[in-house]
Amino acid sequence: MIINILAAGGTAAAENQFGLQQALKEGGIISQSVFTILVIMSVVSFYILFSKLFEQQKILNQAKRVRTSFWNSTSLREGSAKLEKNSAYKQLVDDGLAAQEQHSKLTDPVEAHDWLHGSLARSEAAINSKLGGGLAFLATVGATAPFIGLFGTVVGIYRALIKIGASGDPSIDKVAGPVGEALIMTALGLVVAVPAVLAYNWLQRRNKSIAEDLSAFSNDVLGFLASNGAVKPAAAGPAPKAPVKPAATTTAGQAGGVQTRP
């Protein structure tokens, strides 16, 4: 019994002599640095993913409130007061109102439409730029993480071959283990890169949808300002209920078919 336990323990030790810990130990400072870089890339990528999802969902919720209540207001200032303080849509409205006030102070003749359109476009671009923050890092991780992992693999294979050559025992069991162990870094690079690429594409698609909605709202604000409030979209609120018709009442004489005279 004891012999069997010792034999099993020896087999487990032989099986565990190759792995991530051993690869980091054998790879030295280079493999450890590659592993650390990949871990940092992965952590930051997931942080960007969740923070951007939260930011995007916040703007999407703001868009729902704009469609249902904003255009019921009689003026843009009244509608702006209904929006959240840091709302992207409130920023567009406030920038449009500020541009309208500034136009009268211009010394060079500039068309009001062009001035308002430029101001709203600049505000819209600032919002989109903020939404796109961090996506470049995801793209960089997706493009470089596999090569960083491959670099760790190359260094690991190089060190393994040097060690095998120095030992003078080029048998398959001495070569396959260290070389296979070095491939762990390539696998880690792919594990880090694939989620980053998926997150980048998903966030980009959501940003595009938000940008289209902001552009449509910006055009509506421009039309309202250029027409002094005569042009504005209909609010997408709940449909009004049809008035209930009162039930027809009949007199006793009418019910009996007898007409009465006053």
N, C-alpha and C positions, 0 to 999 in steps of 0.2 A: 504493500500500500504506500509506504513512504517512498519507495523507489519510483513508483508511478507518479507521485506528486512532484518529486524532484525532477523527473524527466519532463513532466508537463511544464514546470517552471522554467527549465532550460530551453524548451522549445519556444515558449512565449518570449523569453529574453532574446532568443535568436531572431524571432519574427519582428520584435520591436527595435532592433538595432538600426533600422532604416525608417525614417519618418521626417516630419517637419523639424522637430527639435534637433535631430541629428544633422539634417541638412543645414540648419542655421549654424550649428557648431562647426561643421566641417567647412562651410563656405566662408567663415570668418566675417570680418567687418563689412565686406561688400554684400554678402548675402543678407546679413542682418540689416544693413541700410536699405536694401531693396525691399525687404519685408516690411520695414517700418514705413517706407514711402507708400507702399501699396495699402497698408492699413489706414494711414492718414487720408489717402485719396478716397478710400471707401467710406470712411466716417464723414468726411466733408460732403461727399456726393449725396449721401442719404440725408444729411442736414439740409442741403440746398433743396432736395426734392420735397421734403415735408414743409419747409418754410415757404416755398413757392406755391405749393398746393394750398396752404392756408391763406396766403396773400391773394391768390387767384379766386378762391371761393368767396373771400370777402367782397371782391369787386363784383362777382356774379350776383351775390345777394343784393348789393347796392343797385345793380341794373334792374332787378325785379321791382324794387321800390320806386325807381325812377319811372318805369313803365306804368305803374299803377297809380301814382299820386302826383308826380312832379308836374305834368302838363295840365293838371286840374287847376293850377294856380293862375292867377290873373296876370302876374308879372314874374320875370326871372328872379328878382330879388326875393319875392315871396316863396317861389319854388326852391331857391337855394337855401332858405332858412329851414326847409323841411328835411334837407339832406344832412348826413352825418358830417361832423367837423372835418375829418380827414378823408372824405369821400373823393374818389377820382372824378366823379361827375360834378361835384361841387366845385372842384378846382377848375374844370372847364367853364362852368357858368361864371364863376367869379373872374376868371381871366377874360372872358368875353365882355363882361360888364366893364371891367377896367379898361379894356381896349377901346370900347365905345366912348368912355369919358376922355381918354387920352387923344382920340382922333381930333377933337375940337381944338386941342392945344398945338397941333402940328403947324409948322410954318410953311412947309412945302405942301403943295396940293397933292394929296393921295386919296384915291377912291376909298370910300368907307368900306366897301365890300372887300377890296384887296387887303386893307389894313386889318379888318376883323378876321378874315380868312387866315392871314399869316399868323396872327396872335393865337387863334384857336389851334392851328396846325402845330405851332411851337409848343403849346401846352399839351397837346395830344402826344407829341413825340417825347416829351419829358416823362409822361406816364408810361408809355411803352418801353422807354429805356430803363425805367425802374423795374418794370416787370421782367425785362430780359436780363437783369443783373444775376450773375452766377451761372447762367447757362453756358457761357464760354468755358467755365471750369469743367462742367460736365462733358462738353465736347472734347476738351483737352484730355480728360481722364480716359474717355472712350478711345481716343486715338493713340495715346501713349502707354497706357497701362500694360497692354500685351507685350510691347517692346521692352518695357522695364522688367517685366517678369522673364522675358526671353534673355535679357542681359544677365539676370541672376542665374538662369539655367546654364548659359555659356560659361560663366565663371565657375559654377559648381562642377560642370563636366571637366573643365580644364584642371581644376584642383584634384578631382578624382583620378583623372588620367595620370597626372604627375605623381600622385601618391602610389598608384598601381605600378607605374614604371619604376619607381624607386624601390618598391618591394620585390620586384622581379617575379611576380606571380600573376601572369595575365590570364588566369582562368575565368570562365564565364561567371562564376559566382562572385568573383572579386570585381568584375567589370559591371555586371548588370545592376547590382544593388546601388552603388554610388551614382551611376548614370541615371537610373530611374528616380533616385532621390532628388537629383538636380532638376528634374522635370517638374517638381512641385511648384517651383517659382513661376513657370509658364502657366500652369493651371491657376495659380493665384492671380496672375495678371488678367486672365480671361474672366475670372469670377468678379474682379473689380470693374472691368471694362464693360461687360454686357449690361449690368443694371444701369450704369451711367449713360450708355447710349439709349436704352429704352426710356429712361427718365427724361433725357434731353428731347427726344422726339415727342413724347407725351406733353411735356410742358410747352414746347413750341407750338403744338397744335392748339392747346388751350389759350395761349397768348394770342394766337392769330384770331381766334373767335372773339376774345375780349377786345382786340384792336378794331375789329370790324364793327362791333357794337359801339365802341367809343367814337369811331368815325361817323357812324350814322347819327349819334346823339349830337356830335359837334356840328354836323350839317343842319340839324334841326335848330340848334341854338343860333347858328348863323342866319338861317331864314327868319327866325323870330326877331333878331336884332335888326336885320336889314329891312324888314317890313314894319318895324315899330309895333310888333305884336300881332299883326294881321294874319301871319302865316305861322301855324304851329300844328304839330301832329295831334291826333285824337288820343286821349288817354286810354290805356288798355285796362280800364277797371272793369269790375263786374257789370254785366248787362243790367240795365234798370228793369225792375219788374213792371209788367203791364198793369195799369190801374184796374181795379176790380169794379165792374159795372154794377150799379145798384139793381136789386131785384125789382121787377115791374110790379106795381101795386094796382089793384082794381077795387072799385067801390062795390058795395053790395048791389047797387042798382045795375051797374055794368055787368056784374057777374050773372045777374038774372035776365039780362037782355032788355031791361026796362030803362029808358032814358028819362031822366028827371029834369025838370025845368027849374030855373031859379025863381 
